Amino acid sequence: MKGKTVPQEPIPFRIEVSLVKIDGEWLVDDFSPVTAGGAVPESEGPVPSETPTTEGKQ
């Protein structure tokens, strides 16, 4: 049995992204979801690092 699709407004998804420039290349350092009123409180979102990591950098 197939489910019925209910028309609705799309839910906006926003993410705040922090970038760092390492050796001339911009890399993502951190990201967190953003609500209509602003960023999600730190207690609910990821904790940003003090310094960017170079894991995976070749």
C-alpha distance matrix in Angstrom:
0.0 3.8 6.6 9.6 12.8 15.9 19.2 21.8 25.1 25.1 26.5 29.7 30.4 34.1 36.0 39.8 41.2 44.7 46.5 49.6 51.8 52.9 55.2 54.4 50.6 48.3 45.9 43.3 45.0 42.5 39.5 37.9 35.3 36.8 35.8 36.8 40.0 41.0 40.5 38.8 41.5 42.8 41.8 38.1 38.4 39.8 43.6 45.3 47.9 51.6 52.0 49.7 49.0 49.6 47.1 45.7 48.6 50.2
3.8 0.0 3.8 6.6 9.4 12.7 15.8 18.5 21.6 21.5 23.2 26.4 27.2 30.9 33.0 36.8 38.3 41.8 43.5 46.8 48.9 50.2 52.5 51.5 47.8 45.4 43.1 40.5 42.3 39.9 36.7 35.3 32.5 33.8 32.9 33.7 37.1 38.0 37.7 36.2 39.1 40.6 39.8 36.1 36.1 37.6 41.4 43.0 45.6 49.2 49.6 47.2 46.7 47.3 45.0 43.6 46.3 47.9
6.6 3.8 0.0 3.8 6.5 9.5 12.8 15.3 18.5 18.6 20.1 23.5 24.4 28.2 30.5 34.2 36.0 39.6 41.5 44.9 47.2 48.6 51.1 50.1 46.4 43.8 41.5 38.8 40.4 37.7 34.5 32.7 29.8 30.9 29.7 30.4 33.7 34.8 34.7 33.1 36.0 37.7 36.9 33.2 33.4 35.2 39.0 40.6 43.4 47.0 47.6 45.4 45.1 46.0 43.8 42.6 45.3 47.2
9.6 6.6 3.8 0.0 3.8 6.4 9.8 12.6 16.1 16.8 18.8 22.3 23.8 27.6 30.2 33.9 36.0 39.7 41.7 45.2 47.5 49.2 51.7 50.5 46.8 44.1 42.0 39.2 41.0 38.2 34.8 32.9 29.7 30.4 28.9 29.1 32.5 33.9 34.2 32.9 35.9 37.9 37.3 33.6 33.9 35.9 39.6 41.2 44.2 47.6 48.3 46.2 46.2 47.1 45.2 44.1 46.6 48.6
12.8 9.4 6.5 3.8 0.0 3.8 6.4 9.3 12.6 13.2 15.4 18.8 20.6 24.3 27.1 30.8 32.9 36.6 38.6 42.2 44.4 46.3 48.8 47.4 43.8 41.0 39.1 36.4 38.2 35.5 32.0 30.2 26.9 27.4 26.0 26.0 29.6 30.9 31.3 30.3 33.5 35.5 35.3 31.5 31.6 33.6 37.4 38.7 41.8 45.1 45.8 43.6 43.8 44.7 43.1 41.9 44.2 46.3
15.9 12.7 9.5 6.4 3.8 0.0 3.8 6.4 10.1 11.6 13.7 17.3 19.6 23.3 26.3 29.9 32.3 36.1 38.3 41.9 44.4 46.5 49.1 47.6 44.1 41.1 39.3 36.4 38.1 35.2 31.6 29.4 25.9 25.9 24.1 23.8 27.2 28.9 29.7 28.8 31.9 34.3 34.1 30.4 30.7 33.1 36.7 38.2 41.4 44.6 45.5 43.5 44.0 45.2 43.8 42.9 45.1 47.4
19.2 15.8 12.8 9.8 6.4 3.8 0.0 3.8 7.2 9.2 12.1 15.3 18.1 21.6 24.9 28.3 30.8 34.6 36.7 40.4 42.8 45.0 47.6 45.9 42.5 39.4 38.0 35.2 37.0 34.3 30.6 28.5 25.0 24.6 22.8 22.0 25.6 27.3 28.4 27.9 31.3 33.8 34.0 30.4 30.4 32.8 36.3 37.5 40.7 43.8 44.6 42.6 43.4 44.5 43.4 42.4 44.3 46.7
21.8 18.5 15.3 12.6 9.3 6.4 3.8 0.0 3.8 6.4 8.8 12.2 15.1 18.5 21.9 25.3 28.0 31.7 34.0 37.8 40.2 42.7 45.4 43.7 40.4 37.1 35.7 32.8 34.4 31.5 27.8 25.5 21.9 21.2 19.2 18.3 21.8 23.6 24.8 24.5 27.8 30.5 30.8 27.3 27.4 29.9 33.4 34.5 37.9 40.8 41.8 40.0 41.0 42.3 41.4 40.7 42.5 45.0
25.1 21.6 18.5 16.1 12.6 10.1 7.2 3.8 0.0 3.8 6.4 9.1 12.5 15.6 19.2 22.3 25.1 28.8 31.1 34.9 37.3 39.9 42.7 40.8 37.6 34.3 33.1 30.2 31.9 29.1 25.3 23.2 19.5 18.4 16.5 15.3 19.0 20.7 22.1 22.2 25.7 28.3 29.1 25.7 25.5 28.0 31.3 32.2 35.6 38.3 39.3 37.5 38.7 40.2 39.5 38.9 40.5 43.1
25.1 21.5 18.6 16.8 13.2 11.6 9.2 6.4 3.8 0.0 3.8 6.3 9.2 12.5 16.0 19.3 21.8 25.6 27.8 31.5 33.9 36.4 39.1 37.4 34.1 30.8 29.5 26.7 28.4 25.7 22.0 20.1 16.6 16.0 14.7 14.2 18.0 19.0 19.9 20.1 23.7 26.1 27.0 23.5 22.9 25.1 28.4 29.1 32.4 35.3 36.0 34.1 35.2 36.5 35.8 35.1 36.7 39.3
26.5 23.2 20.1 18.8 15.4 13.7 12.1 8.8 6.4 3.8 0.0 3.8 6.4 9.8 13.2 16.5 19.3 23.0 25.5 29.3 31.9 34.4 37.3 35.8 32.5 29.1 27.5 24.4 25.8 22.9 19.1 16.8 13.2 12.6 11.2 11.1 14.8 15.8 16.5 16.4 20.0 22.4 23.2 19.7 19.2 21.7 25.0 25.8 29.2 32.1 33.1 31.4 32.6 34.2 33.5 33.2 34.8 37.6
29.7 26.4 23.5 22.3 18.8 17.3 15.3 12.2 9.1 6.3 3.8 0.0 3.8 6.4 10.1 13.2 16.0 19.7 22.2 25.9 28.5 31.2 34.1 32.4 29.3 25.8 24.5 21.5 22.9 20.1 16.4 14.4 11.0 9.9 9.2 9.2 12.9 13.2 14.0 14.6 18.4 20.6 22.0 18.7 17.7 19.9 22.9 23.4 26.7 29.4 30.3 28.6 30.0 31.6 31.2 31.0 32.3 35.2
30.4 27.2 24.4 23.8 20.6 19.6 18.1 15.1 12.5 9.2 6.4 3.8 0.0 3.8 6.8 10.4 12.9 16.7 19.2 22.9 25.6 28.1 31.1 29.7 26.5 23.0 21.3 18.1 19.5 16.6 12.8 11.0 7.7 7.7 8.3 9.7 13.0 12.3 12.0 12.4 16.2 17.9 19.4 16.1 14.6 16.5 19.6 20.0 23.3 26.0 26.8 25.1 26.4 28.0 27.6 27.4 28.9 31.8
34.1 30.9 28.2 27.6 24.3 23.3 21.6 18.5 15.6 12.5 9.8 6.4 3.8 0.0 3.8 6.8 9.6 13.3 15.9 19.7 22.5 25.1 28.3 26.8 23.8 20.1 18.7 15.5 16.7 13.9 10.2 8.7 6.0 5.4 7.3 9.0 11.6 10.0 9.5 10.8 14.5 16.0 18.1 15.3 13.2 14.8 17.5 17.4 20.6 23.1 23.9 22.3 24.0 25.7 25.7 25.9 26.9 30.1
36.0 33.0 30.5 30.2 27.1 26.3 24.9 21.9 19.2 16.0 13.2 10.1 6.8 3.8 0.0 3.8 6.2 9.9 12.6 16.3 19.3 21.8 25.0 23.9 20.8 17.2 15.4 12.0 13.0 10.1 6.5 5.5 4.5 5.4 8.8 11.3 12.9 10.4 8.6 9.9 13.3 13.9 16.3 13.8 11.1 11.9 14.3 13.9 17.0 19.5 20.2 18.5 20.2 22.1 22.2 22.5 23.6 26.8
39.8 36.8 34.2 33.9 30.8 29.9 28.3 25.3 22.3 19.3 16.5 13.2 10.4 6.8 3.8 0.0 3.8 6.8 10.0 13.6 16.8 19.5 22.9 21.7 19.1 15.3 13.8 10.6 10.9 8.3 5.4 5.4 6.2 6.3 10.0 12.2 12.9 9.6 7.6 9.8 12.5 12.7 15.8 14.1 11.0 11.4 12.9 11.7 14.8 16.8 17.5 16.2 18.5 20.6 21.3 22.1 22.7 26.1
41.2 38.3 36.0 36.0 32.9 32.3 30.8 28.0 25.1 21.8 19.3 16.0 12.9 9.6 6.2 3.8 0.0 3.8 6.5 10.1 13.2 15.8 19.2 18.1 15.4 11.7 10.0 6.9 7.6 5.9 4.3 6.7 8.9 9.9 13.7 16.0 16.6 13.2 10.9 12.8 15.1 14.4 17.4 16.0 12.5 11.7 12.7 10.6 13.0 15.0 15.0 13.2 15.3 17.1 18.0 18.7 19.0 22.4
44.7 41.8 39.6 39.7 36.6 36.1 34.6 31.7 28.8 25.6 23.0 19.7 16.7 13.3 9.9 6.8 3.8 0.0 3.8 6.9 10.4 13.0 16.6 15.9 13.6 10.0 8.6 6.0 5.4 5.1 6.0 8.9 11.8 12.7 16.4 18.7 18.7 15.0 12.5 14.5 15.9 14.6 17.9 17.2 13.6 12.1 12.0 9.0 10.6 11.9 11.7 10.2 12.9 14.9 16.5 17.7 17.5 21.0
46.5 43.5 41.5 41.7 38.6 38.3 36.7 34.0 31.1 27.8 25.5 22.2 19.2 15.9 12.6 10.0 6.5 3.8 0.0 3.8 6.8 9.6 13.0 12.1 9.9 6.3 5.5 4.6 5.2 7.1 8.9 12.2 15.1 16.2 19.9 22.0 22.2 18.5 16.3 18.2 19.7 18.2 21.4 20.8 17.1 15.1 14.8 11.4 11.9 12.8 11.4 9.2 11.8 12.9 15.0 15.8 15.0 18.3
49.6 46.8 44.9 45.2 42.2 41.9 40.4 37.8 34.9 31.5 29.3 25.9 22.9 19.7 16.3 13.6 10.1 6.9 3.8 0.0 3.8 6.3 9.9 9.6 8.1 5.6 5.4 6.5 6.1 9.2 11.9 15.3 18.5 19.6 23.4 25.5 25.5 21.7 19.3 21.1 22.1 20.1 23.3 23.1 19.5 17.1 16.1 12.4 11.7 11.7 9.5 7.3 10.0 10.8 13.6 14.8 13.3 16.4
51.8 48.9 47.2 47.5 44.4 44.4 42.8 40.2 37.3 33.9 31.9 28.5 25.6 22.5 19.3 16.8 13.2 10.4 6.8 3.8 0.0 3.8 6.6 5.9 5.3 4.4 6.2 8.9 9.3 12.8 15.3 18.8 21.9 23.0 26.7 28.7 28.7 25.0 22.8 24.8 25.9 23.9 27.1 26.9 23.2 20.7 19.7 16.0 14.9 14.6 11.8 9.6 11.5 11.2 14.3 15.0 12.7 15.1
52.9 50.2 48.6 49.2 46.3 46.5 45.0 42.7 39.9 36.4 34.4 31.2 28.1 25.1 21.8 19.5 15.8 13.0 9.6 6.3 3.8 0.0 3.8 5.4 5.3 6.4 7.2 10.3 10.4 14.2 17.2 20.8 24.1 25.6 29.4 31.6 31.7 28.0 25.5 27.1 28.0 25.6 28.5 28.4 24.7 21.8 20.7 17.0 15.2 14.8 11.4 9.0 9.9 8.6 12.0 12.7 9.9 12.1
55.2 52.5 51.1 51.7 48.8 49.1 47.6 45.4 42.7 39.1 37.3 34.1 31.1 28.3 25.0 22.9 19.2 16.6 13.0 9.9 6.6 3.8 0.0 3.8 5.6 8.5 10.0 13.5 14.1 17.9 20.7 24.4 27.6 29.1 32.8 35.0 35.2 31.5 29.1 30.8 31.7 29.4 32.3 32.1 28.4 25.5 24.4 20.8 18.8 18.3 14.7 12.4 12.8 10.7 13.9 14.0 10.4 11.5
54.4 51.5 50.1 50.5 47.4 47.6 45.9 43.7 40.8 37.4 35.8 32.4 29.7 26.8 23.9 21.7 18.1 15.9 12.1 9.6 5.9 5.4 3.8 0.0 3.8 6.7 9.6 13.2 14.5 18.0 20.4 24.0 26.9 28.0 31.7 33.5 33.9 30.3 28.3 30.3 31.6 29.7 32.7 32.4 28.6 26.1 25.2 21.6 20.2 19.8 16.6 14.2 15.1 13.4 16.3 16.0 12.7 13.8
50.6 47.8 46.4 46.8 43.8 44.1 42.5 40.4 37.6 34.1 32.5 29.3 26.5 23.8 20.8 19.1 15.4 13.6 9.9 8.1 5.3 5.3 5.6 3.8 0.0 3.8 6.3 10.1 12.0 15.4 17.5 21.2 23.9 25.3 29.0 31.0 31.6 28.1 26.0 27.8 29.4 27.6 30.5 29.8 26.0 23.5 23.1 19.6 18.6 18.9 15.8 12.8 13.5 11.7 14.2 13.5 10.7 12.2
48.3 45.4 43.8 44.1 41.0 41.1 39.4 37.1 34.3 30.8 29.1 25.8 23.0 20.1 17.2 15.3 11.7 10.0 6.3 5.6 4.4 6.4 8.5 6.7 3.8 0.0 3.8 7.0 9.2 12.2 14.0 17.7 20.3 21.5 25.3 27.2 27.8 24.3 22.2 24.2 25.8 24.2 27.3 26.5 22.7 20.4 20.2 16.8 16.4 17.0 14.4 11.4 12.8 12.0 14.3 14.0 12.0 14.4
45.9 43.1 41.5 42.0 39.1 39.3 38.0 35.7 33.1 29.5 27.5 24.5 21.3 18.7 15.4 13.8 10.0 8.6 5.5 5.4 6.2 7.2 10.0 9.6 6.3 3.8 0.0 3.8 6.2 9.3 11.4 15.1 18.0 19.8 23.6 26.0 26.6 23.1 20.6 22.0 23.6 21.8 24.5 23.6 19.8 17.3 17.3 14.1 13.7 14.9 12.5 9.1 9.9 9.6 11.3 11.2 10.1 13.1
43.3 40.5 38.8 39.2 36.4 36.4 35.2 32.8 30.2 26.7 24.4 21.5 18.1 15.5 12.0 10.6 6.9 6.0 4.6 6.5 8.9 10.3 13.5 13.2 10.1 7.0 3.8 0.0 3.8 5.8 7.6 11.4 14.3 16.3 20.1 22.7 23.4 19.9 17.2 18.4 20.1 18.4 21.0 19.9 16.1 13.8 14.1 11.3 11.6 13.6 12.0 8.8 10.0 10.8 11.9 12.3 12.2 15.6
45.0 42.3 40.4 41.0 38.2 38.1 37.0 34.4 31.9 28.4 25.8 22.9 19.5 16.7 13.0 10.9 7.6 5.4 5.2 6.1 9.3 10.4 14.1 14.5 12.0 9.2 6.2 3.8 0.0 3.8 7.2 10.7 14.2 16.3 20.0 22.8 23.0 19.3 16.3 17.2 18.2 16.0 18.6 18.1 14.4 11.6 11.1 7.9 7.9 9.8 8.5 5.8 7.7 9.8 11.1 12.7 12.8 16.5
42.5 39.9 37.7 38.2 35.5 35.2 34.3 31.5 29.1 25.7 22.9 20.1 16.6 13.9 10.1 8.3 5.9 5.1 7.1 9.2 12.8 14.2 17.9 18.0 15.4 12.2 9.3 5.8 3.8 0.0 3.8 7.0 10.7 12.9 16.6 19.6 19.8 16.2 13.0 13.5 14.7 12.6 15.3 14.5 10.7 8.2 8.4 5.9 7.6 10.4 10.4 8.6 10.4 12.9 13.5 15.0 15.9 19.6
39.5 36.7 34.5 34.8 32.0 31.6 30.6 27.8 25.3 22.0 19.1 16.4 12.8 10.2 6.5 5.4 4.3 6.0 8.9 11.9 15.3 17.2 20.7 20.4 17.5 14.0 11.4 7.6 7.2 3.8 0.0 3.8 7.1 9.5 13.2 16.3 16.9 13.5 10.4 11.0 13.0 11.7 14.3 12.7 9.0 7.7 9.3 8.1 10.8 13.6 14.1 12.4 14.0 16.2 16.5 17.5 18.6 22.2
37.9 35.3 32.7 32.9 30.2 29.4 28.5 25.5 23.2 20.1 16.8 14.4 11.0 8.7 5.5 5.4 6.7 8.9 12.2 15.3 18.8 20.8 24.4 24.0 21.2 17.7 15.1 11.4 10.7 7.0 3.8 0.0 3.8 6.5 9.9 13.3 13.8 10.8 7.5 7.4 9.8 9.2 11.6 9.5 6.1 6.4 8.9 9.0 12.5 15.3 16.5 15.4 17.1 19.6 19.6 20.8 22.2 25.8
35.3 32.5 29.8 29.7 26.9 25.9 25.0 21.9 19.5 16.6 13.2 11.0 7.7 6.0 4.5 6.2 8.9 11.8 15.1 18.5 21.9 24.1 27.6 26.9 23.9 20.3 18.0 14.3 14.2 10.7 7.1 3.8 0.0 3.8 6.7 10.2 11.4 9.1 6.6 6.3 9.7 10.5 12.4 9.5 7.2 9.1 12.0 12.7 16.2 19.0 20.3 19.2 20.8 23.1 22.9 23.8 25.3 28.7
36.8 33.8 30.9 30.4 27.4 25.9 24.6 21.2 18.4 16.0 12.6 9.9 7.7 5.4 5.4 6.3 9.9 12.7 16.2 19.6 23.0 25.6 29.1 28.0 25.3 21.5 19.8 16.3 16.3 12.9 9.5 6.5 3.8 0.0 3.8 6.8 7.9 5.6 4.3 5.6 9.3 11.2 13.4 11.0 9.4 11.8 14.1 14.6 18.2 20.5 22.1 21.2 23.3 25.7 25.9 26.8 28.0 31.4
35.8 32.9 29.7 28.9 26.0 24.1 22.8 19.2 16.5 14.7 11.2 9.2 8.3 7.3 8.8 10.0 13.7 16.4 19.9 23.4 26.7 29.4 32.8 31.7 29.0 25.3 23.6 20.1 20.0 16.6 13.2 9.9 6.7 3.8 0.0 3.8 5.4 5.2 5.8 6.2 9.6 12.5 14.1 11.6 11.3 14.3 16.7 17.7 21.4 23.6 25.5 24.9 26.9 29.4 29.5 30.4 31.7 35.1
36.8 33.7 30.4 29.1 26.0 23.8 22.0 18.3 15.3 14.2 11.1 9.2 9.7 9.0 11.3 12.2 16.0 18.7 22.0 25.5 28.7 31.6 35.0 33.5 31.0 27.2 26.0 22.7 22.8 19.6 16.3 13.3 10.2 6.8 3.8 0.0 3.8 5.7 8.2 9.4 12.4 15.6 17.2 15.1 14.9 18.0 20.1 20.9 24.6 26.5 28.3 27.7 30.0 32.4 32.7 33.5 34.6 37.9
40.0 37.1 33.7 32.5 29.6 27.2 25.6 21.8 19.0 18.0 14.8 12.9 13.0 11.6 12.9 12.9 16.6 18.7 22.2 25.5 28.7 31.7 35.2 33.9 31.6 27.8 26.6 23.4 23.0 19.8 16.9 13.8 11.4 7.9 5.4 3.8 0.0 3.8 7.1 8.5 10.5 13.9 15.8 14.4 14.6 17.7 19.2 20.0 23.7 25.2 27.4 27.4 29.9 32.6 33.2 34.3 35.3 38.8
41.0 38.0 34.8 33.9 30.9 28.9 27.3 23.6 20.7 19.0 15.8 13.2 12.3 10.0 10.4 9.6 13.2 15.0 18.5 21.7 25.0 28.0 31.5 30.3 28.1 24.3 23.1 19.9 19.3 16.2 13.5 10.8 9.1 5.6 5.2 5.7 3.8 0.0 3.8 6.5 8.7 11.5 14.1 12.9 12.2 14.9 16.2 16.6 20.2 21.7 23.7 23.6 26.3 29.0 29.7 31.0 31.8 35.3
40.5 37.7 34.7 34.2 31.3 29.7 28.4 24.8 22.1 19.9 16.5 14.0 12.0 9.5 8.6 7.6 10.9 12.5 16.3 19.3 22.8 25.5 29.1 28.3 26.0 22.2 20.6 17.2 16.3 13.0 10.4 7.5 6.6 4.3 5.8 8.2 7.1 3.8 0.0 3.8 6.3 8.3 11.1 9.9 8.7 11.2 12.5 13.0 16.7 18.4 20.5 20.5 22.9 25.7 26.3 27.8 28.8 32.4
38.8 36.2 33.1 32.9 30.3 28.8 27.9 24.5 22.2 20.1 16.4 14.6 12.4 10.8 9.9 9.8 12.8 14.5 18.2 21.1 24.8 27.1 30.8 30.3 27.8 24.2 22.0 18.4 17.2 13.5 11.0 7.4 6.3 5.6 6.2 9.4 8.5 6.5 3.8 0.0 3.8 6.3 8.2 6.4 6.1 9.4 11.2 12.8 16.6 18.7 21.1 21.1 23.1 26.1 26.3 27.8 29.2 32.9
41.5 39.1 36.0 35.9 33.5 31.9 31.3 27.8 25.7 23.7 20.0 18.4 16.2 14.5 13.3 12.5 15.1 15.9 19.7 22.1 25.9 28.0 31.7 31.6 29.4 25.8 23.6 20.1 18.2 14.7 13.0 9.8 9.7 9.3 9.6 12.4 10.5 8.7 6.3 3.8 0.0 3.8 5.4 5.5 6.4 9.5 10.3 12.4 15.9 17.7 20.6 21.2 23.4 26.7 26.9 28.9 30.3 34.1
42.8 40.6 37.7 37.9 35.5 34.3 33.8 30.5 28.3 26.1 22.4 20.6 17.9 16.0 13.9 12.7 14.4 14.6 18.2 20.1 23.9 25.6 29.4 29.7 27.6 24.2 21.8 18.4 16.0 12.6 11.7 9.2 10.5 11.2 12.5 15.6 13.9 11.5 8.3 6.3 3.8 0.0 3.8 5.3 5.1 6.9 6.7 9.2 12.5 14.4 17.4 18.3 20.3 23.7 24.0 26.3 27.7 31.5
41.8 39.8 36.9 37.3 35.3 34.1 34.0 30.8 29.1 27.0 23.2 22.0 19.4 18.1 16.3 15.8 17.4 17.9 21.4 23.3 27.1 28.5 32.3 32.7 30.5 27.3 24.5 21.0 18.6 15.3 14.3 11.6 12.4 13.4 14.1 17.2 15.8 14.1 11.1 8.2 5.4 3.8 0.0 3.8 5.9 7.9 8.3 11.6 14.6 16.6 19.7 20.6 22.2 25.6 25.4 27.8 29.6 33.3
38.1 36.1 33.2 33.6 31.5 30.4 30.4 27.3 25.7 23.5 19.7 18.7 16.1 15.3 13.8 14.1 16.0 17.2 20.8 23.1 26.9 28.4 32.1 32.4 29.8 26.5 23.6 19.9 18.1 14.5 12.7 9.5 9.5 11.0 11.6 15.1 14.4 12.9 9.9 6.4 5.5 5.3 3.8 0.0 3.8 7.0 9.0 12.2 15.5 18.2 20.8 21.0 22.3 25.5 25.0 26.9 28.9 32.6
38.4 36.1 33.4 33.9 31.6 30.7 30.4 27.4 25.5 22.9 19.2 17.7 14.6 13.2 11.1 11.0 12.5 13.6 17.1 19.5 23.2 24.7 28.4 28.6 26.0 22.7 19.8 16.1 14.4 10.7 9.0 6.1 7.2 9.4 11.3 14.9 14.6 12.2 8.7 6.1 6.4 5.1 5.9 3.8 0.0 3.8 6.5 9.1 12.6 15.5 17.7 17.6 18.9 22.0 21.7 23.4 25.3 29.0
39.8 37.6 35.2 35.9 33.6 33.1 32.8 29.9 28.0 25.1 21.7 19.9 16.5 14.8 11.9 11.4 11.7 12.1 15.1 17.1 20.7 21.8 25.5 26.1 23.5 20.4 17.3 13.8 11.6 8.2 7.7 6.4 9.1 11.8 14.3 18.0 17.7 14.9 11.2 9.4 9.5 6.9 7.9 7.0 3.8 0.0 3.8 6.3 9.3 12.6 14.6 14.3 15.3 18.5 18.1 20.1 22.0 25.6
43.6 41.4 39.0 39.6 37.4 36.7 36.3 33.4 31.3 28.4 25.0 22.9 19.6 17.5 14.3 12.9 12.7 12.0 14.8 16.1 19.7 20.7 24.4 25.2 23.1 20.2 17.3 14.1 11.1 8.4 9.3 8.9 12.0 14.1 16.7 20.1 19.2 16.2 12.5 11.2 10.3 6.7 8.3 9.0 6.5 3.8 0.0 3.8 6.5 9.4 11.9 12.5 13.9 17.4 17.5 20.1 21.6 25.4
45.3 43.0 40.6 41.2 38.7 38.2 37.5 34.5 32.2 29.1 25.8 23.4 20.0 17.4 13.9 11.7 10.6 9.0 11.4 12.4 16.0 17.0 20.8 21.6 19.6 16.8 14.1 11.3 7.9 5.9 8.1 9.0 12.7 14.6 17.7 20.9 20.0 16.6 13.0 12.8 12.4 9.2 11.6 12.2 9.1 6.3 3.8 0.0 3.8 6.6 8.6 9.1 11.2 14.7 15.4 18.0 19.0 22.8
47.9 45.6 43.4 44.2 41.8 41.4 40.7 37.9 35.6 32.4 29.2 26.7 23.3 20.6 17.0 14.8 13.0 10.6 11.9 11.7 14.9 15.2 18.8 20.2 18.6 16.4 13.7 11.6 7.9 7.6 10.8 12.5 16.2 18.2 21.4 24.6 23.7 20.2 16.7 16.6 15.9 12.5 14.6 15.5 12.6 9.3 6.5 3.8 0.0 3.8 5.4 6.5 8.4 12.1 13.2 16.2 17.0 20.7
51.6 49.2 47.0 47.6 45.1 44.6 43.8 40.8 38.3 35.3 32.1 29.4 26.0 23.1 19.5 16.8 15.0 11.9 12.8 11.7 14.6 14.8 18.3 19.8 18.9 17.0 14.9 13.6 9.8 10.4 13.6 15.3 19.0 20.5 23.6 26.5 25.2 21.7 18.4 18.7 17.7 14.4 16.6 18.2 15.5 12.6 9.4 6.6 3.8 0.0 3.8 6.9 9.4 13.0 14.9 18.1 18.2 21.7
52.0 49.6 47.6 48.3 45.8 45.5 44.6 41.8 39.3 36.0 33.1 30.3 26.8 23.9 20.2 17.5 15.0 11.7 11.4 9.5 11.8 11.4 14.7 16.6 15.8 14.4 12.5 12.0 8.5 10.4 14.1 16.5 20.3 22.1 25.5 28.3 27.4 23.7 20.5 21.1 20.6 17.4 19.7 20.8 17.7 14.6 11.9 8.6 5.4 3.8 0.0 3.8 6.5 9.6 12.1 15.3 14.9 18.3
49.7 47.2 45.4 46.2 43.6 43.5 42.6 40.0 37.5 34.1 31.4 28.6 25.1 22.3 18.5 16.2 13.2 10.2 9.2 7.3 9.6 9.0 12.4 14.2 12.8 11.4 9.1 8.8 5.8 8.6 12.4 15.4 19.2 21.2 24.9 27.7 27.4 23.6 20.5 21.1 21.2 18.3 20.6 21.0 17.6 14.3 12.5 9.1 6.5 6.9 3.8 0.0 3.8 6.7 9.1 12.0 11.5 15.1
49.0 46.7 45.1 46.2 43.8 44.0 43.4 41.0 38.7 35.2 32.6 30.0 26.4 24.0 20.2 18.5 15.3 12.9 11.8 10.0 11.5 9.9 12.8 15.1 13.5 12.8 9.9 10.0 7.7 10.4 14.0 17.1 20.8 23.3 26.9 30.0 29.9 26.3 22.9 23.1 23.4 20.3 22.2 22.3 18.9 15.3 13.9 11.2 8.4 9.4 6.5 3.8 0.0 3.8 5.6 8.9 9.0 12.5
49.6 47.3 46.0 47.1 44.7 45.2 44.5 42.3 40.2 36.5 34.2 31.6 28.0 25.7 22.1 20.6 17.1 14.9 12.9 10.8 11.2 8.6 10.7 13.4 11.7 12.0 9.6 10.8 9.8 12.9 16.2 19.6 23.1 25.7 29.4 32.4 32.6 29.0 25.7 26.1 26.7 23.7 25.6 25.5 22.0 18.5 17.4 14.7 12.1 13.0 9.6 6.7 3.8 0.0 3.8 6.3 5.4 8.8
47.1 45.0 43.8 45.2 43.1 43.8 43.4 41.4 39.5 35.8 33.5 31.2 27.6 25.7 22.2 21.3 18.0 16.5 15.0 13.6 14.3 12.0 13.9 16.3 14.2 14.3 11.3 11.9 11.1 13.5 16.5 19.6 22.9 25.9 29.5 32.7 33.2 29.7 26.3 26.3 26.9 24.0 25.4 25.0 21.7 18.1 17.5 15.4 13.2 14.9 12.1 9.1 5.6 3.8 0.0 3.8 5.5 8.6
45.7 43.6 42.6 44.1 41.9 42.9 42.4 40.7 38.9 35.1 33.2 31.0 27.4 25.9 22.5 22.1 18.7 17.7 15.8 14.8 15.0 12.7 14.0 16.0 13.5 14.0 11.2 12.3 12.7 15.0 17.5 20.8 23.8 26.8 30.4 33.5 34.3 31.0 27.8 27.8 28.9 26.3 27.8 26.9 23.4 20.1 20.1 18.0 16.2 18.1 15.3 12.0 8.9 6.3 3.8 0.0 3.8 6.2
48.6 46.3 45.3 46.6 44.2 45.1 44.3 42.5 40.5 36.7 34.8 32.3 28.9 26.9 23.6 22.7 19.0 17.5 15.0 13.3 12.7 9.9 10.4 12.7 10.7 12.0 10.1 12.2 12.8 15.9 18.6 22.2 25.3 28.0 31.7 34.6 35.3 31.8 28.8 29.2 30.3 27.7 29.6 28.9 25.3 22.0 21.6 19.0 17.0 18.2 14.9 11.5 9.0 5.4 5.5 3.8 0.0 3.8
50.2 47.9 47.2 48.6 46.3 47.4 46.7 45.0 43.1 39.3 37.6 35.2 31.8 30.1 26.8 26.1 22.4 21.0 18.3 16.4 15.1 12.1 11.5 13.8 12.2 14.4 13.1 15.6 16.5 19.6 22.2 25.8 28.7 31.4 35.1 37.9 38.8 35.3 32.4 32.9 34.1 31.5 33.3 32.6 29.0 25.6 25.4 22.8 20.7 21.7 18.3 15.1 12.5 8.8 8.6 6.2 3.8 0.0
